[in-house]
Amino acid sequence: MIKGLSLVLVMGTFGVMDAQHKEHKHVSVKAEETSEFIPAIRLINNPDGSCTFEKGKIPTLKHMNTSTFWVSNKTEEWEKNAHPAPRRQYVITIKGNIRFKVTDGSTFMIKPGTVLLAEDLKGTGHSWDMVKSKEWERLYIPISESADDFFIADNK
């Protein structure tokens, strides 16, 4: 499911080569309305700048306003210390179990199949550590400035 999600997130318009005519054609992928969702957790700032989180979901088959992405399997020690998100972004875990901790000490787990939205851009931010994992493989997908993140909180 995660591989499909990342494909939908990064695909929008792409080129296709017509084998018979050797032409490059532009094909648009149309976003469909859906009643299906993928679980998500969003890191956000409280009005005082502290970090908290909310559980929710993201609809499938929505085209999201992104322009780039990258993958990582490296971690540096500074990343495990409390820090705010460097930008609004989706973090898609491919491999690993990660426990996140917010300002008040509350924690939550991210495993493959749950999307993390990092939107805690101020204050001390969040910290994380690997649980029963030695490696965290993830895909970072920045959210375009002022774009909708499509997150739907469980309590709404």
N, CA, C and O atoms as a GROMACS GRO file, in nm:
protein
  624
    1MET      N    1   0.082  -0.118   0.000
    1MET     CA    2   0.000   0.000   0.000
    1MET      C    3   0.086   0.125   0.000
    1MET      O    4   0.053   0.221  -0.068
    2ILE      N    5   0.197   0.126   0.074
    2ILE     CA    6   0.284   0.244   0.080
    2ILE      C    7   0.345   0.272  -0.056
    2ILE      O    8   0.354   0.387  -0.097
    3LYS      N    9   0.389   0.168  -0.126
    3LYS     CA   10   0.448   0.192  -0.257
    3LYS      C   11   0.346   0.256  -0.349
    3LYS      O   12   0.381   0.346  -0.426
    4GLY      N   13   0.220   0.213  -0.343
    4GLY     CA   14   0.114   0.272  -0.424
    4GLY      C   15   0.090   0.415  -0.383
    4GLY      O   16   0.067   0.501  -0.469
    5LEU      N   17   0.093   0.443  -0.253
    5LEU     CA   18   0.071   0.579  -0.205
    5LEU      C   19   0.179   0.670  -0.258
    5LEU      O   20   0.150   0.779  -0.308
    6SER      N   21   0.305   0.628  -0.248
    6SER     CA   22   0.412   0.716  -0.294
    6SER      C   23   0.401   0.740  -0.444
    6SER      O   24   0.433   0.849  -0.492
    7LEU      N   25   0.356   0.641  -0.517
    7LEU     CA   26   0.339   0.657  -0.660
    7LEU      C   27   0.231   0.759  -0.689
    7LEU      O   28   0.249   0.845  -0.776
    8VAL      N   29   0.118   0.752  -0.619
    8VAL     CA   30   0.011   0.847  -0.640
    8VAL      C   31   0.054   0.986  -0.597
    8VAL      O   32   0.019   1.085  -0.662
    9LEU      N   33   0.131   0.997  -0.489
    9LEU     CA   34   0.174   1.127  -0.440
    9LEU      C   35   0.265   1.199  -0.538
    9LEU      O   36   0.255   1.321  -0.553
   10VAL      N   37   0.354   1.126  -0.603
   10VAL     CA   38   0.452   1.193  -0.687
   10VAL      C   39   0.415   1.196  -0.835
   10VAL      O   40   0.478   1.268  -0.913
   11MET      N   41   0.314   1.120  -0.875
   11MET     CA   42   0.275   1.122  -1.015
   11MET      C   43   0.168   1.227  -1.038
   11MET      O   44   0.081   1.246  -0.953
   12GLY      N   45   0.173   1.291  -1.147
   12GLY     CA   46   0.072   1.388  -1.185
   12GLY      C   47   0.061   1.382  -1.335
   12GLY      O   48  -0.033   1.324  -1.390
   13THR      N   49   0.156   1.442  -1.402
   13THR     CA   50   0.163   1.437  -1.546
   13THR      C   51   0.298   1.378  -1.581
   13THR      O   52   0.401   1.418  -1.525
   14PHE      N   53   0.298   1.284  -1.673
   14PHE     CA   54   0.425   1.222  -1.710
   14PHE      C   55   0.428   1.195  -1.859
   14PHE      O   56   0.324   1.194  -1.925
   15GLY      N   57   0.546   1.173  -1.911
   15GLY     CA   58   0.562   1.148  -2.054
   15GLY      C   59   0.557   1.000  -2.087
   15GLY      O   60   0.604   0.917  -2.010
   16VAL      N   61   0.500   0.968  -2.201
   16VAL     CA   62   0.492   0.831  -2.248
   16VAL      C   63   0.543   0.828  -2.392
   16VAL      O   64   0.506   0.913  -2.473
   17MET      N   65   0.627   0.732  -2.424
   17MET     CA   66   0.681   0.718  -2.559
   17MET      C   67   0.591   0.625  -2.638
   17MET      O   68   0.566   0.512  -2.596
   18ASP      N   69   0.542   0.669  -2.751
   18ASP     CA   70   0.462   0.588  -2.841
   18ASP      C   71   0.561   0.503  -2.922
   18ASP      O   72   0.637   0.556  -3.003
   19ALA      N   73   0.561   0.372  -2.900
   19ALA     CA   74   0.660   0.284  -2.960
   19ALA      C   75   0.653   0.284  -3.112
   19ALA      O   76   0.756   0.277  -3.179
   20GLN      N   77   0.532   0.291  -3.168
   20GLN     CA   78   0.517   0.285  -3.313
   20GLN      C   79   0.564   0.414  -3.380
   20GLN      O   80   0.629   0.409  -3.484
   21HIS      N   81   0.532   0.529  -3.322
   21HIS     CA   82   0.563   0.657  -3.386
   21HIS      C   83   0.685   0.726  -3.327
   21HIS      O   84   0.726   0.831  -3.377
   22LYS      N   85   0.742   0.671  -3.225
   22LYS     CA   86   0.859   0.729  -3.160
   22LYS      C   87   0.835   0.875  -3.119
   22LYS      O   88   0.925   0.959  -3.128
   23GLU      N   89   0.713   0.902  -3.074
   23GLU     CA   90   0.678   1.037  -3.029
   23GLU      C   91   0.668   1.038  -2.877
   23GLU      O   92   0.640   0.936  -2.814
   24HIS      N   93   0.691   1.152  -2.822
   24HIS     CA   94   0.675   1.170  -2.678
   24HIS      C   95   0.540   1.235  -2.655
   24HIS      O   96   0.518   1.349  -2.697
   25LYS      N   97   0.448   1.164  -2.589
   25LYS     CA   98   0.315   1.216  -2.562
   25LYS      C   99   0.302   1.251  -2.415
   25LYS      O  100   0.364   1.186  -2.330
   26HIS      N  101   0.223   1.352  -2.386
   26HIS     CA  102   0.197   1.392  -2.248
   26HIS      C  103   0.066   1.327  -2.204
   26HIS      O  104  -0.036   1.343  -2.271
   27VAL      N  105   0.068   1.254  -2.094
   27VAL     CA  106  -0.050   1.186  -2.044
   27VAL      C  107  -0.083   1.243  -1.907
   27VAL      O  108   0.004   1.253  -1.821
   28SER      N  109  -0.207   1.280  -1.886
   28SER     CA  110  -0.250   1.330  -1.756
   28SER      C  111  -0.315   1.218  -1.677
   28SER      O  112  -0.395   1.141  -1.731
   29VAL      N  113  -0.282   1.210  -1.550
   29VAL     CA  114  -0.344   1.114  -1.461
   29VAL      C  115  -0.450   1.190  -1.383
   29VAL      O  116  -0.418   1.288  -1.314
   30LYS      N  117  -0.575   1.148  -1.393
   30LYS     CA  118  -0.685   1.219  -1.328
   30LYS      C  119  -0.704   1.168  -1.186
   30LYS      O  120  -0.714   1.047  -1.163
   31ALA      N  121  -0.710   1.261  -1.092
   31ALA     CA  122  -0.738   1.225  -0.955
   31ALA      C  123  -0.885   1.185  -0.945
   31ALA      O  124  -0.972   1.249  -1.004
   32GLU      N  125  -0.910   1.080  -0.872
   32GLU     CA  126  -1.047   1.033  -0.856
   32GLU      C  127  -1.097   1.068  -0.717
   32GLU      O  128  -1.019   1.082  -0.623
   33GLU      N  129  -1.228   1.082  -0.707
   33GLU     CA  130  -1.288   1.097  -0.576
   33GLU      C  131  -1.284   0.961  -0.509
   33GLU      O  132  -1.297   0.858  -0.576
   34THR      N  133  -1.266   0.960  -0.380
   34THR     CA  134  -1.251   0.833  -0.311
   34THR      C  135  -1.318   0.837  -0.175
   34THR      O  136  -1.336   0.943  -0.115
   35SER      N  137  -1.354   0.722  -0.128
   35SER     CA  138  -1.404   0.709   0.009
   35SER      C  139  -1.306   0.623   0.089
   35SER      O  140  -1.336   0.579   0.200
   36GLU      N  141  -1.188   0.600   0.031
   36GLU     CA  142  -1.083   0.523   0.097
   36GLU      C  143  -0.980   0.617   0.158
   36GLU      O  144  -0.956   0.727   0.108
   37PHE      N  145  -0.919   0.572   0.268
   37PHE     CA  146  -0.825   0.656   0.339
   37PHE      C  147  -0.705   0.575   0.387
   37PHE      O  148  -0.712   0.453   0.399
   38ILE      N  149  -0.596   0.645   0.414
   38ILE     CA  150  -0.476   0.586   0.473
   38ILE      C  151  -0.457   0.655   0.608
   38ILE      O  152  -0.471   0.777   0.617
   39PRO      N  153  -0.426   0.579   0.713
   39PRO     CA  154  -0.405   0.641   0.845
   39PRO      C  155  -0.289   0.740   0.842
   39PRO      O  156  -0.190   0.720   0.772
   40ALA      N  157  -0.304   0.846   0.922
   40ALA     CA  158  -0.201   0.949   0.927
   40ALA      C  159  -0.195   1.009   1.067
   40ALA      O  160  -0.293   1.008   1.141
   41ILE      N  161  -0.078   1.060   1.101
   41ILE     CA  162  -0.058   1.135   1.225
   41ILE      C  163   0.012   1.265   1.187
   41ILE      O  164   0.110   1.264   1.112
   42ARG      N  165  -0.039   1.376   1.240
   42ARG     CA  166   0.017   1.506   1.206
   42ARG      C  167   0.080   1.570   1.329
   42ARG      O  168   0.015   1.584   1.433
   43LEU      N  169   0.206   1.610   1.317
   43LEU     CA  170   0.276   1.688   1.418
   43LEU      C  171   0.242   1.834   1.394
   43LEU      O  172   0.258   1.884   1.282
   44ILE      N  173   0.196   1.904   1.498
   44ILE     CA  174   0.160   2.045   1.485
   44ILE      C  175   0.209   2.123   1.606
   44ILE      O  176   0.248   2.065   1.707
   45ASN      N  177   0.206   2.255   1.594
   45ASN     CA  178   0.241   2.343   1.706
   45ASN      C  179   0.115   2.390   1.776
   45ASN      O  180   0.014   2.420   1.711
   46ASN      N  181   0.121   2.395   1.908
   46ASN     CA  182   0.017   2.461   1.988
   46ASN      C  183   0.041   2.611   1.977
   46ASN      O  184   0.147   2.653   1.931
   47PRO      N  185  -0.057   2.693   2.018
   47PRO     CA  186  -0.039   2.838   2.012
   47PRO      C  187   0.087   2.888   2.086
   47PRO      O  188   0.146   2.988   2.047
   48ASP      N  189   0.127   2.817   2.194
   48ASP     CA  190   0.246   2.859   2.269
   48ASP      C  191   0.378   2.811   2.206
   48ASP      O  192   0.485   2.835   2.262
   49GLY      N  193   0.370   2.743   2.091
   49GLY     CA  194   0.490   2.696   2.022
   49GLY      C  195   0.530   2.554   2.057
   49GLY      O  196   0.619   2.497   1.993
   50SER      N  197   0.466   2.495   2.158
   50SER     CA  198   0.499   2.357   2.192
   50SER      C  199   0.446   2.264   2.082
   50SER      O  200   0.362   2.304   2.000
   51CYS      N  201   0.494   2.142   2.081
   51CYS     CA  202   0.459   2.045   1.977
   51CYS      C  203   0.359   1.944   2.032
   51CYS      O  204   0.371   1.897   2.145
   52THR      N  205   0.261   1.911   1.951
   52THR     CA  206   0.165   1.806   1.985
   52THR      C  207   0.135   1.729   1.857
   52THR      O  208   0.192   1.756   1.752
   53PHE      N  209   0.044   1.632   1.867
   53PHE     CA  210   0.007   1.555   1.748
   53PHE      C  211  -0.141   1.526   1.748
   53PHE      O  212  -0.208   1.532   1.852
   54GLU      N  213  -0.192   1.495   1.630
   54GLU     CA  214  -0.330   1.451   1.617
   54GLU      C  215  -0.335   1.334   1.520
   54GLU      O  216  -0.262   1.330   1.421
   55LYS      N  217  -0.423   1.241   1.550
   55LYS     CA  218  -0.440   1.124   1.464
   55LYS      C  219  -0.552   1.152   1.365
   55LYS      O  220  -0.646   1.225   1.394
   56GLY      N  221  -0.539   1.092   1.247
   56GLY     CA  222  -0.640   1.113   1.145
   56GLY      C  223  -0.616   1.024   1.025
   56GLY      O  224  -0.572   0.910   1.037
   57LYS      N  225  -0.645   1.079   0.908
   57LYS     CA  226  -0.634   1.002   0.784
   57LYS      C  227  -0.616   1.097   0.667
   57LYS      O  228  -0.641   1.218   0.678
   58ILE      N  229  -0.573   1.040   0.555
   58ILE     CA  230  -0.557   1.113   0.430
   58ILE      C  231  -0.632   1.034   0.323
   58ILE      O  232  -0.618   0.912   0.316
   59PRO      N  233  -0.713   1.102   0.240
   59PRO     CA  234  -0.785   1.030   0.135
   59PRO      C  235  -0.689   0.976   0.029
   59PRO      O  236  -0.587   1.039  -0.001
   60THR      N  237  -0.722   0.862  -0.026
   60THR     CA  238  -0.641   0.805  -0.134
   60THR      C  239  -0.681   0.869  -0.267
   60THR      O  240  -0.788   0.928  -0.279
   61LEU      N  241  -0.595   0.857  -0.363
   61LEU     CA  242  -0.616   0.902  -0.500
   61LEU      C  243  -0.632   1.053  -0.516
   61LEU      O  244  -0.682   1.100  -0.618
   62LYS      N  245  -0.590   1.130  -0.415
   62LYS     CA  246  -0.589   1.276  -0.427
   62LYS      C  247  -0.453   1.317  -0.482
   62LYS      O  248  -0.350   1.268  -0.437
   63HIS      N  249  -0.454   1.405  -0.579
   63HIS     CA  250  -0.327   1.458  -0.628
   63HIS      C  251  -0.284   1.569  -0.533
   63HIS      O  252  -0.360   1.663  -0.507
   64MET      N  253  -0.164   1.556  -0.482
   64MET     CA  254  -0.114   1.648  -0.382
   64MET      C  255  -0.013   1.743  -0.444
   64MET      O  256   0.060   1.706  -0.536
   65ASN      N  257  -0.010   1.864  -0.392
   65ASN     CA  258   0.077   1.968  -0.448
   65ASN      C  259   0.219   1.951  -0.398
   65ASN      O  260   0.260   2.011  -0.298
   66THR      N  261   0.295   1.869  -0.469
   66THR     CA  262   0.435   1.844  -0.438
   66THR      C  263   0.516   1.858  -0.567
   66THR      O  264   0.462   1.846  -0.677
   67SER      N  265   0.644   1.883  -0.551
   67SER     CA  266   0.725   1.896  -0.672
   67SER      C  267   0.851   1.811  -0.667
   67SER      O  268   0.920   1.797  -0.768
   68THR      N  269   0.882   1.755  -0.551
   68THR     CA  270   1.004   1.676  -0.538
   68THR      C  271   0.988   1.578  -0.423
   68THR      O  272   0.895   1.589  -0.344
   69PHE      N  273   1.076   1.483  -0.414
   69PHE     CA  274   1.082   1.392  -0.300
   69PHE      C  275   1.221   1.331  -0.296
   69PHE      O  276   1.295   1.337  -0.394
   70TRP      N  277   1.256   1.273  -0.182
   70TRP     CA  278   1.382   1.202  -0.171
   70TRP      C  279   1.365   1.091  -0.069
   70TRP      O  280   1.274   1.094   0.014
   71VAL      N  281   1.454   0.995  -0.075
   71VAL     CA  282   1.452   0.882   0.017
   71VAL      C  283   1.574   0.890   0.108
   71VAL      O  284   1.675   0.950   0.073
   72SER      N  285   1.561   0.829   0.226
   72SER     CA  286   1.673   0.826   0.319
   72SER      C  287   1.668   0.698   0.400
   72SER      O  288   1.560   0.647   0.431
   73ASN      N  289   1.783   0.648   0.434
   73ASN     CA  290   1.794   0.538   0.529
   73ASN      C  291   1.905   0.567   0.631
   73ASN      O  292   1.943   0.481   0.709
   74LYS      N  293   1.954   0.689   0.628
   74LYS     CA  294   2.058   0.732   0.722
   74LYS      C  295   1.995   0.812   0.834
   74LYS      O  296   1.894   0.879   0.815
   75THR      N  297   2.054   0.804   0.951
   75THR     CA  298   2.010   0.887   1.063
   75THR      C  299   2.134   0.942   1.132
   75THR      O  300   2.235   0.874   1.148
   76GLU      N  301   2.124   1.066   1.171
   76GLU     CA  302   2.232   1.131   1.244
   76GLU      C  303   2.182   1.156   1.385
   76GLU      O  304   2.062   1.172   1.407
   77GLU      N  305   2.272   1.161   1.480
   77GLU     CA  306   2.233   1.177   1.621
   77GLU      C  307   2.150   1.302   1.645
   77GLU      O  308   2.056   1.297   1.724
   78TRP      N  309   2.182   1.413   1.579
   78TRP     CA  310   2.105   1.536   1.602
   78TRP      C  311   1.957   1.517   1.569
   78TRP      O  312   1.872   1.583   1.628
   79GLU      N  313   1.927   1.427   1.473
   79GLU     CA  314   1.788   1.403   1.434
   79GLU      C  315   1.707   1.339   1.546
   79GLU      O  316   1.585   1.353   1.551
   80LYS      N  317   1.775   1.269   1.637
   80LYS     CA  318   1.706   1.201   1.746
   80LYS      C  319   1.679   1.294   1.863
   80LYS      O  320   1.598   1.262   1.951
   81ASN      N  321   1.744   1.410   1.865
   81ASN     CA  322   1.718   1.511   1.968
   81ASN      C  323   1.596   1.592   1.925
   81ASN      O  324   1.560   1.593   1.807
   82ALA      N  325   1.534   1.660   2.020
   82ALA     CA  326   1.416   1.741   1.989
   82ALA      C  327   1.452   1.845   1.883
   82ALA      O  328   1.552   1.915   1.893
   83HIS      N  329   1.366   1.854   1.780
   83HIS     CA  330   1.386   1.950   1.672
   83HIS      C  331   1.252   1.974   1.601
   83HIS      O  332   1.170   1.883   1.592
   84PRO      N  333   1.231   2.096   1.552
   84PRO     CA  334   1.110   2.121   1.473
   84PRO      C  335   1.130   2.067   1.332
   84PRO      O  336   1.243   2.045   1.288
   85ALA      N  337   1.020   2.047   1.262
   85ALA     CA  338   1.028   2.004   1.123
   85ALA      C  339   1.092   2.116   1.040
   85ALA      O  340   1.062   2.233   1.063
   86PRO      N  341   1.180   2.082   0.946
   86PRO     CA  342   1.245   2.185   0.865
   86PRO      C  343   1.151   2.247   0.761
   86PRO      O  344   1.179   2.355   0.709
   87ARG      N  345   1.041   2.179   0.732
   87ARG     CA  346   0.943   2.224   0.633
   87ARG      C  347   0.817   2.140   0.653
   87ARG      O  348   0.823   2.036   0.718
   88ARG      N  349   0.704   2.184   0.599
   88ARG     CA  350   0.584   2.100   0.597
   88ARG      C  351   0.612   1.985   0.500
   88ARG      O  352   0.648   2.008   0.384
   89GLN      N  353   0.596   1.861   0.547
   89GLN     CA  354   0.626   1.749   0.459
   89GLN      C  355   0.556   1.622   0.505
   89GLN      O  356   0.525   1.604   0.623
   90TYR      N  357   0.532   1.535   0.408
   90TYR     CA  358   0.488   1.400   0.435
   90TYR      C  359   0.613   1.317   0.457
   90TYR      O  360   0.712   1.333   0.385
   91VAL      N  361   0.610   1.230   0.556
   91VAL     CA  362   0.720   1.136   0.577
   91VAL      C  363   0.657   0.997   0.569
   91VAL      O  364   0.577   0.958   0.654
   92ILE      N  365   0.696   0.923   0.466
   92ILE     CA  366   0.638   0.791   0.441
   92ILE      C  367   0.741   0.687   0.484
   92ILE      O  368   0.847   0.675   0.424
   93THR      N  369   0.709   0.612   0.588
   93THR     CA  370   0.798   0.507   0.637
   93THR      C  371   0.783   0.383   0.550
   93THR      O  372   0.673   0.331   0.533
   94ILE      N  373   0.894   0.338   0.496
   94ILE     CA  374   0.896   0.218   0.414
   94ILE      C  375   0.936   0.098   0.500
   94ILE      O  376   0.883  -0.012   0.484
   95LYS      N  377   1.031   0.122   0.592
   95LYS     CA  378   1.080   0.015   0.679
   95LYS      C  379   1.118   0.076   0.813
   95LYS      O  380   1.185   0.179   0.818
   96GLY      N  381   1.075   0.011   0.922
   96GLY     CA  382   1.112   0.056   1.055
   96GLY      C  383   0.990   0.088   1.141
   96GLY      O  384   0.880   0.108   1.091
   97ASN      N  385   1.013   0.091   1.271
   97ASN     CA  386   0.913   0.128   1.371
   97ASN      C  387   0.971   0.244   1.449
   97ASN      O  388   1.076   0.230   1.513
   98ILE      N  389   0.904   0.359   1.444
   98ILE     CA  390   0.960   0.480   1.501
   98ILE      C  391   0.865   0.537   1.606
   98ILE      O  392   0.747   0.557   1.578
   99ARG      N  393   0.918   0.562   1.725
   99ARG     CA  394   0.838   0.624   1.831
   99ARG      C  395   0.872   0.772   1.835
   99ARG      O  396   0.988   0.809   1.853
  100PHE      N  397   0.771   0.855   1.817
  100PHE     CA  398   0.786   1.000   1.824
  100PHE      C  399   0.742   1.049   1.961
  100PHE      O  400   0.650   0.993   2.021
  101LYS      N  401   0.807   1.153   2.009
  101LYS     CA  402   0.776   1.213   2.138
  101LYS      C  403   0.756   1.363   2.118
  101LYS      O  404   0.836   1.428   2.050
  102VAL      N  405   0.649   1.418   2.177
  102VAL     CA  406   0.620   1.560   2.166
  102VAL      C  407   0.646   1.630   2.298
  102VAL      O  408   0.685   1.565   2.396
  103THR      N  409   0.624   1.760   2.303
  103THR     CA  410   0.661   1.845   2.416
  103THR      C  411   0.611   1.796   2.552
  103THR      O  412   0.687   1.797   2.648
  104ASP      N  413   0.485   1.752   2.560
  104ASP     CA  414   0.430   1.711   2.690
  104ASP      C  415   0.469   1.569   2.729
  104ASP      O  416   0.421   1.518   2.831
  105GLY      N  417   0.554   1.504   2.651
  105GLY     CA  418   0.598   1.368   2.682
  105GLY      C  419   0.515   1.259   2.618
  105GLY      O  420   0.551   1.141   2.626
  106SER      N  421   0.404   1.294   2.553
  106SER     CA  422   0.320   1.196   2.484
  106SER      C  423   0.397   1.136   2.367
  106SER      O  424   0.481   1.202   2.305
  107THR      N  425   0.367   1.011   2.337
  107THR     CA  426   0.435   0.943   2.227
  107THR      C  427   0.334   0.876   2.134
  107THR      O  428   0.219   0.853   2.172
  108PHE      N  429   0.379   0.846   2.014
  108PHE     CA  430   0.301   0.768   1.918
  108PHE      C  431   0.399   0.692   1.830
  108PHE      O  432   0.515   0.730   1.818
  109MET      N  433   0.350   0.585   1.769
  109MET     CA  434   0.433   0.501   1.682
  109MET      C  435   0.397   0.525   1.536
  109MET      O  436   0.281   0.539   1.499
  110ILE      N  437   0.500   0.528   1.454
  110ILE     CA  438   0.484   0.529   1.308
  110ILE      C  439   0.547   0.401   1.257
  110ILE      O  440   0.662   0.369   1.285
  111LYS      N  441   0.467   0.328   1.180
  111LYS     CA  442   0.511   0.205   1.115
  111LYS      C  443   0.473   0.216   0.968
  111LYS      O  444   0.394   0.304   0.932
  112PRO      N  445   0.527   0.131   0.882
  112PRO     CA  446   0.483   0.133   0.743
  112PRO      C  447   0.330   0.119   0.738
  112PRO      O  448   0.272   0.035   0.806
  113GLY      N  449   0.268   0.201   0.657
  113GLY     CA  450   0.123   0.201   0.645
  113GLY      C  451   0.057   0.322   0.708
  113GLY      O  452  -0.062   0.345   0.687
  114THR      N  453   0.133   0.401   0.784
  114THR     CA  454   0.083   0.525   0.843
  114THR      C  455   0.168   0.641   0.794
  114THR      O  456   0.291   0.636   0.800
  115VAL      N  457   0.102   0.744   0.745
  115VAL     CA  458   0.172   0.862   0.694
  115VAL      C  459   0.195   0.960   0.808
  115VAL      O  460   0.104   0.986   0.887
  116LEU      N  461   0.315   1.014   0.818
  116LEU     CA  462   0.345   1.120   0.913
  116LEU      C  463   0.344   1.252   0.838
  116LEU      O  464   0.408   1.266   0.734
  117LEU      N  465   0.271   1.350   0.891
  117LEU     CA  466   0.276   1.486   0.838
  117LEU      C  467   0.354   1.568   0.940
  117LEU      O  468   0.308   1.586   1.053
  118ALA      N  469   0.468   1.616   0.902
  118ALA     CA  470   0.552   1.697   0.990
  118ALA      C  471   0.520   1.844   0.963
  118ALA      O  472   0.559   1.899   0.860
  119GLU      N  473   0.448   1.906   1.057
  119GLU     CA  474   0.409   2.046   1.041
  119GLU      C  475   0.435   2.127   1.168
  119GLU      O  476   0.378   2.234   1.186
  120ASP      N  477   0.521   2.076   1.254
  120ASP     CA  478   0.561   2.148   1.377
  120ASP      C  479   0.686   2.230   1.347
  120ASP      O  480   0.797   2.188   1.377
  121LEU      N  481   0.667   2.345   1.288
  121LEU     CA  482   0.777   2.424   1.235
  121LEU      C  483   0.842   2.518   1.336
  121LEU      O  484   0.944   2.580   1.304
  122LYS      N  485   0.787   2.528   1.457
  122LYS     CA  486   0.838   2.623   1.557
  122LYS      C  487   0.872   2.550   1.686
  122LYS      O  488   0.841   2.432   1.702
  123GLY      N  489   0.936   2.622   1.777
  123GLY     CA  490   0.961   2.569   1.911
  123GLY      C  491   1.062   2.457   1.915
  123GLY      O  492   1.145   2.442   1.825
  124THR      N  493   1.055   2.377   2.022
  124THR     CA  494   1.152   2.268   2.039
  124THR      C  495   1.121   2.149   1.951
  124THR      O  496   1.209   2.066   1.926
  125GLY      N  497   0.998   2.138   1.903
  125GLY     CA  498   0.964   2.032   1.809
  125GLY      C  499   0.945   1.897   1.874
  125GLY      O  500   0.896   1.887   1.987
  126HIS      N  501   0.984   1.794   1.804
  126HIS     CA  502   0.962   1.655   1.842
  126HIS      C  503   1.096   1.581   1.845
  126HIS      O  504   1.197   1.631   1.796
  127SER      N  505   1.094   1.463   1.903
  127SER     CA  506   1.210   1.373   1.896
  127SER      C  507   1.157   1.236   1.857
  127SER      O  508   1.036   1.212   1.860
  128TRP      N  509   1.247   1.147   1.821
  128TRP     CA  510   1.206   1.012   1.784
  128TRP      C  511   1.319   0.914   1.811
  128TRP      O  512   1.435   0.952   1.822
  129ASP      N  513   1.281   0.787   1.822
  129ASP     CA  514   1.381   0.680   1.830
  129ASP      C  515   1.323   0.555   1.766
  129ASP      O  516   1.202   0.538   1.756
  130MET      N  517   1.412   0.469   1.722
  130MET     CA  518   1.372   0.343   1.658
  130MET      C  519   1.338   0.241   1.764
  130MET      O  520   1.406   0.229   1.866
  131VAL      N  521   1.231   0.166   1.741
  131VAL     CA  522   1.186   0.063   1.833
  131VAL      C  523   1.190  -0.071   1.760
  131VAL      O  524   1.122  -0.090   1.659
  132LYS      N  525   1.270  -0.164   1.811
  132LYS     CA  526   1.285  -0.295   1.749
  132LYS      C  527   1.323  -0.285   1.602
  132LYS      O  528   1.287  -0.370   1.521
  133SER      N  529   1.395  -0.180   1.569
  133SER     CA  530   1.442  -0.157   1.432
  133SER      C  531   1.584  -0.104   1.440
  133SER      O  532   1.619  -0.031   1.533
  134LYS      N  533   1.664  -0.140   1.342
  134LYS     CA  534   1.799  -0.086   1.334
  134LYS      C  535   1.812   0.012   1.220
  134LYS      O  536   1.914   0.080   1.205
  135GLU      N  537   1.706   0.020   1.138
  135GLU     CA  538   1.712   0.106   1.020
  135GLU      C  539   1.574   0.167   0.998
  135GLU      O  540   1.472   0.102   1.019
  136TRP      N  541   1.573   0.292   0.954
  136TRP     CA  542   1.450   0.360   0.919
  136TRP      C  543   1.462   0.405   0.774
  136TRP      O  544   1.537   0.498   0.743
  137GLU      N  545   1.388   0.338   0.687
  137GLU     CA  546   1.383   0.377   0.546
  137GLU      C  547   1.258   0.461   0.527
  137GLU      O  548   1.148   0.421   0.566
  138ARG      N  549   1.276   0.580   0.466
  138ARG     CA  550   1.163   0.670   0.455
  138ARG      C  551   1.173   0.755   0.329
  138ARG      O  552   1.280   0.772   0.270
  139LEU      N  553   1.060   0.806   0.293
  139LEU     CA  554   1.045   0.894   0.178
  139LEU      C  555   0.997   1.028   0.229
  139LEU      O  556   0.896   1.035   0.299
  140TYR      N  557   1.069   1.136   0.196
  140TYR     CA  558   1.029   1.272   0.234
  140TYR      C  559   0.964   1.338   0.113
  140TYR      O  560   1.022   1.341   0.004
  141ILE      N  561   0.844   1.393   0.133
  141ILE     CA  562   0.773   1.461   0.026
  141ILE      C  563   0.728   1.598   0.078
  141ILE      O  564   0.626   1.606   0.147
  142PRO      N  565   0.802   1.704   0.048
  142PRO     CA  566   0.764   1.837   0.093
  142PRO      C  567   0.628   1.878   0.036
  142PRO      O  568   0.595   1.848  -0.079
  143ILE      N  569   0.549   1.946   0.118
  143ILE     CA  570   0.419   1.998   0.077
  143ILE      C  571   0.441   2.139   0.024
  143ILE      O  572   0.503   2.222   0.091
  144SER      N  573   0.393   2.167  -0.095
  144SER     CA  574   0.410   2.300  -0.154
  144SER      C  575   0.352   2.407  -0.062
  144SER      O  576   0.254   2.385   0.009
  145GLU      N  577   0.415   2.523  -0.065
  145GLU     CA  578   0.375   2.634   0.021
  145GLU      C  579   0.227   2.667   0.004
  145GLU      O  580   0.179   2.679  -0.109
  146SER      N  581   0.157   2.682   0.113
  146SER     CA  582   0.013   2.715   0.118
  146SER      C  583  -0.077   2.606   0.061
  146SER      O  584  -0.197   2.630   0.045
  147ALA      N  585  -0.025   2.489   0.029
  147ALA     CA  586  -0.106   2.381  -0.027
  147ALA      C  587  -0.180   2.306   0.084
  147ALA      O  588  -0.133   2.298   0.198
  148ASP      N  589  -0.293   2.251   0.050
  148ASP     CA  590  -0.371   2.168   0.141
  148ASP      C  591  -0.293   2.040   0.168
  148ASP      O  592  -0.238   1.981   0.075
  149ASP      N  593  -0.289   1.995   0.293
  149ASP     CA  594  -0.221   1.869   0.324
  149ASP      C  595  -0.318   1.751   0.319
  149ASP      O  596  -0.275   1.637   0.333
  150PHE      N  597  -0.448   1.775   0.300
  150PHE     CA  598  -0.553   1.676   0.290
  150PHE      C  599  -0.574   1.592   0.417
  150PHE      O  600  -0.641   1.489   0.413
  151PHE      N  601  -0.517   1.636   0.527
  151PHE     CA  602  -0.531   1.564   0.653
  151PHE      C  603  -0.672   1.586   0.710
  151PHE      O  604  -0.722   1.698   0.712
  152ILE      N  605  -0.733   1.478   0.755
  152ILE     CA  606  -0.863   1.483   0.822
  152ILE      C  607  -0.845   1.426   0.961
  152ILE      O  608  -0.818   1.307   0.977
  153ALA      N  609  -0.860   1.510   1.063
  153ALA     CA  610  -0.843   1.466   1.202
  153ALA      C  611  -0.956   1.372   1.241
  153ALA      O  612  -1.069   1.388   1.196
  154ASP      N  613  -0.924   1.272   1.325
  154ASP     CA  614  -1.024   1.176   1.370
  154ASP      C  615  -1.138   1.241   1.446
  154ASP      O  616  -1.251   1.195   1.439
  155ASN      N  617  -1.110   1.347   1.519
  155ASN     CA  618  -1.212   1.410   1.602
  155ASN      C  619  -1.298   1.510   1.526
  155ASN      O  620  -1.376   1.582   1.589
  156LYS      N  621  -1.286   1.516   1.395
  156LYS     CA  622  -1.367   1.611   1.316
  156LYS      C  623  -1.465   1.539   1.230
  156LYS      O  624  -1.541   1.603   1.157
   0.00000   0.00000   0.00000
